Amino acid sequence: MAGRRLTDVQEGPGFFDEEQPTPGVFRTGRRLLVEADGGSRGNPGPAAYGALVRDAESGVVLAEEGRAIGVTTNNVAEYSGLIAGLEMARSIDPTAAVEVRMDSKLVIEQMAGRWKIKHPSMKPLATAALRLRPVEVRWTWVPREENKAADALVNAALDGSPVTRAV
């Protein structure tokens, strides 16, 4: 975890939730990892997102998707990746504890409730993500080099080889 600060990890539901679980302790049995990314070539420009869900114990990829979303901003693409990842995690196991890993500091900090969501176009996306978030969630910022799988899905979609969700 070199390069990460303690404040880069948000334990619990976050974002206005009253009940906070004990840090580092998930109460449910199954744990899933969501890795998500978004990008645009130009800002705005042609954009895509990538998201995958792994079993936290084995690391096996259970679902993935990389999809072009037209011309939009990088931040819209990042939120779109988060939403896709949360949708896939919910379809796999709606009761699982989830750790979300993204290289977007903006999205992680906004979802954890530490940064305000000021831009009007981000508010509906943030609301959609909040509606999908599991009861037990950990928001983790990771350096870009630790988000290569999701980034590869973004670039594949932008290059004309999207990966369609199977779950």
C-alpha positions, 0 to 999 in steps of 0.5 A: 500500500505504498503511496496511500494515506490512511485517509484514502480508505473510507470504511462503512457506508459513508455519505450521510449514513448514520450507522458506521460499522467497525473499521476494517470489519465486514459483518457479512460473509461474502466480500466482493471487489469492484474495480472501476475506471472511466476515461475520455480522449479529450475532455469532453471527448469520446469516452468509455468506462470499464468495471469488473467484480472480483471475489475478494478471497480468490481474486477471480473475476466474476463479471466485467464490462467495458463500454463506450458511452459517446462524447462526454467528460472524464468524470462522467465516464468515471461515475459510469464505471462505478455505477456499472461495477455496483450494478454487477456486484448487486446482481452477483450478491446483493448482500455482499460487503463490497470494496470499491477501488478506483483511481479517481480521487474525485469519485472516491472522496465524493462517495465517501462524503468527504468532498461535496458534489458541486457540479450539476451534471455529477449530482444525478450520477452520484445519486444513482451510485448511492442508490446502488451502494451496498450496506457494507462498502469501503471506498478505496483510492488506488494509484493508476498502476493498481487499476490496470484491469479496469483501465484495459476495459476502458481502452478496449471499448474506446478502440472498438472492442467493448466487453459486454456484461454477462451478469 
